């Protein structure tokens, strides 16, 4: 499963890498927001399949829904109750 790896101090010019399996897909320095966007791009490009476990799949769905609906504002009118509740607590 692809993930973001951080090298160095995350508060002082961190180095990020997108890792899939044991392979670095890309690495760079910059902001965490860019790392999240690149991670989302990797998921779409490799047509990533969510884990088969219903519990894990449900948790991933909420994470990606939060990123897409709240952070990226993609179709924010259709938000699940759990994500909406989290957003209200954070606001």
C-alpha positions in Angstrom: 0.0 0.0 0.0 1.5 3.4 -1.0 2.4 5.8 1.9 4.3 9.0 2.7 7.7 8.6 4.3 9.4 11.6 6.0 13.1 11.9 6.4 14.7 14.5 8.6 13.0 17.0 10.9 9.4 17.4 9.8 9.4 21.0 10.9 12.6 22.1 9.2 12.8 21.4 5.5 11.7 17.8 5.5 12.3 15.3 2.7 9.2 13.3 1.6 9.0 10.2 -0.4 6.0 8.3 -1.8 6.7 4.6 -1.3 4.8 1.8 -2.8 5.8 -1.7 -1.6 9.6 -1.4 -1.4 9.9 1.1 -4.2 10.3 4.8 -3.9 7.9 6.3 -6.5 9.0 9.9 -6.0 10.9 11.9 -3.5 11.2 15.7 -2.9 11.3 18.4 -0.3 8.4 20.7 0.3 5.1 20.9 2.0 3.1 18.1 3.4 0.0 19.2 1.4 1.9 18.5 -1.8 2.9 15.1 -0.5 -0.8 14.2 0.2 -1.8 15.4 -3.3 1.0 13.2 -4.8 -0.1 10.3 -2.7 -3.6 10.7 -4.0 -2.3 10.8 -7.6 -0.4 7.6 -7.0 -3.5 5.8 -5.8 -5.4 6.9 -8.9 -2.6 6.1 -11.3 -2.0 2.6 -10.0 -5.7 1.9 -9.5 -5.1 0.9 -5.9 -7.4 -1.6 -4.5 -8.5 -1.0 -0.9 -7.8 -3.8 1.7 -10.3 -6.6 1.8 -11.0 -6.2 5.5 -14.3 -4.3 5.9 -13.1 -2.5 9.0 -9.9 -1.3 7.3 -11.7 -0.4 4.1 -14.2 1.7 6.0 -11.4 3.6 7.8 -9.6 4.3 4.5 -12.9 5.5 2.9 -13.4 8.1 5.7 -9.8 9.3 5.3 -10.1 9.7 1.6 -13.5 11.2 1.8 -12.2 13.8 4.3 -9.3 14.7 1.9 -11.5 14.9 -1.2 -14.6 16.6 0.3 -13.1 18.9 2.9 -9.5 19.6 1.9 -9.8 19.5 -1.9 -13.5 20.6 -1.9 -14.6 18.1 -4.5 -18.4 17.8 -4.3 -18.6 19.0 -0.7 -22.4 18.8 -0.7 -22.3 15.0 -0.4 -20.5 14.4 2.9 -21.1 11.4 5.2 -22.3 12.1 8.7 -18.9 10.9 10.3 -16.8 13.2 8.1 -19.2 16.1 8.6 -19.0 15.6 12.4 -15.2 15.5 12.3 -15.2 18.7 10.2 -17.5 20.5 12.7 -15.2 19.5 15.6 -12.2 20.8 13.8 -13.8 24.1 12.8 
